[in-house]
Amino acid sequence: MNTIGIRQLRKDMGDTLARVTAGESITLTDYKHPVARLVPVAHNDRYCVAMADRVPFLYCVPCGDIIGPALRPVSDLLATIGEHDTTHHQEDDQ
């Protein structure tokens, strides 16, 4: 995994995103301390956990919807995902 400083990312945003799109994972650093990772989204990745105001939430990659807070029991998260799939993505799987 390669690393790149935040200042360099600002300078070469297009090239960096092209590298990630091509499959490379890149660690972002601030004064040589890792602060974030840029990773390619797999074609079959439908949901991910992202942070907003230091709170993790469940995010739907294909439609961009925020599903809800991620700090819930797994059974609740799975039920929420199933409901979202049924109402928003039923035709995607056919």
C-alpha positions in Angstrom: 0.0 0.0 0.0 1.4 3.4 -1.0 1.2 6.6 1.1 0.7 10.2 0.0 0.7 13.4 2.0 -2.4 15.6 2.1 -0.6 18.4 0.4 0.5 16.1 -2.4 -3.1 14.8 -2.7 -4.4 18.3 -3.2 -1.8 18.8 -5.9 -2.4 15.5 -7.8 -6.0 14.7 -7.0 -6.8 13.5 -10.5 -3.8 11.2 -10.7 -4.4 9.8 -7.2 -8.0 9.0 -7.9 -7.1 7.4 -11.2 -4.6 5.1 -9.3 -7.4 4.2 -6.8 -9.9 3.6 -9.6 -7.3 1.2 -11.2 -7.3 -0.8 -7.9 -4.5 0.7 -5.8 -5.1 1.5 -2.1 -3.5 4.7 -0.8 -2.9 5.8 2.8 -3.2 9.6 3.4 -0.8 11.1 5.8 -0.7 14.4 7.7 2.9 15.2 8.8 3.8 11.5 8.2 1.0 10.2 10.4 -1.7 8.1 8.7 -5.1 9.8 8.8 -7.2 8.0 6.1 -7.2 5.4 3.4 -8.5 5.7 -0.2 -9.6 2.3 -1.4 -11.3 1.2 -4.6 -14.9 0.3 -4.3 -15.5 -3.3 -5.5 -18.3 -3.7 -8.0 -20.3 -5.8 -5.6 -19.9 -3.5 -2.6 -23.4 -2.3 -1.8 -23.0 -0.9 1.7 -20.2 0.6 3.7 -19.7 2.3 7.0 -18.6 5.9 6.9 -18.1 8.6 9.5 -20.0 11.8 9.9 -19.3 14.1 12.8 -17.4 11.2 14.4 -20.4 9.0 14.3 -20.4 5.8 12.1 -23.3 5.4 9.8 -24.4 2.8 7.2 -24.2 4.2 3.7 -25.6 2.7 0.4 -23.0 2.9 -2.3 -25.2 2.6 -5.4 -27.8 5.2 -4.5 -25.9 7.3 -2.0 -28.6 7.0 0.8 -27.6 7.1 4.4 -29.3 4.1 5.9 -28.9 4.9 9.5 -26.5 4.8 12.4 -24.1 1.8 12.4 -23.9 1.5 16.2 -26.8 -0.9 16.4 -27.1 -4.6 16.9 -26.2 -6.6 13.8 -29.7 -8.0 13.5 -31.2 -4.5 13.3 -28.6 -3.5 10.7 -29.5 -6.5 8.6 -33.2 -5.8 8.8 -32.6 -2.2 7.8 -30.4 -3.3 4.8 -33.1 -5.8 3.8 -35.8 -3.2 3.9 -33.7 -0.7 1.9 -32.9 -3.4 -0.7 -36.6 -4.2 -1.0 -37.7 -0.7 -1.4 -34.8 0.8 -3.5 -32.9 -2.0 -5.2 -35.2 -4.9 -5.9 -34.9 -4.4 -9.7 -31.1 -4.3 -9.4 -30.8 -8.0 -8.6 -33.0 -9.3 -11.4 
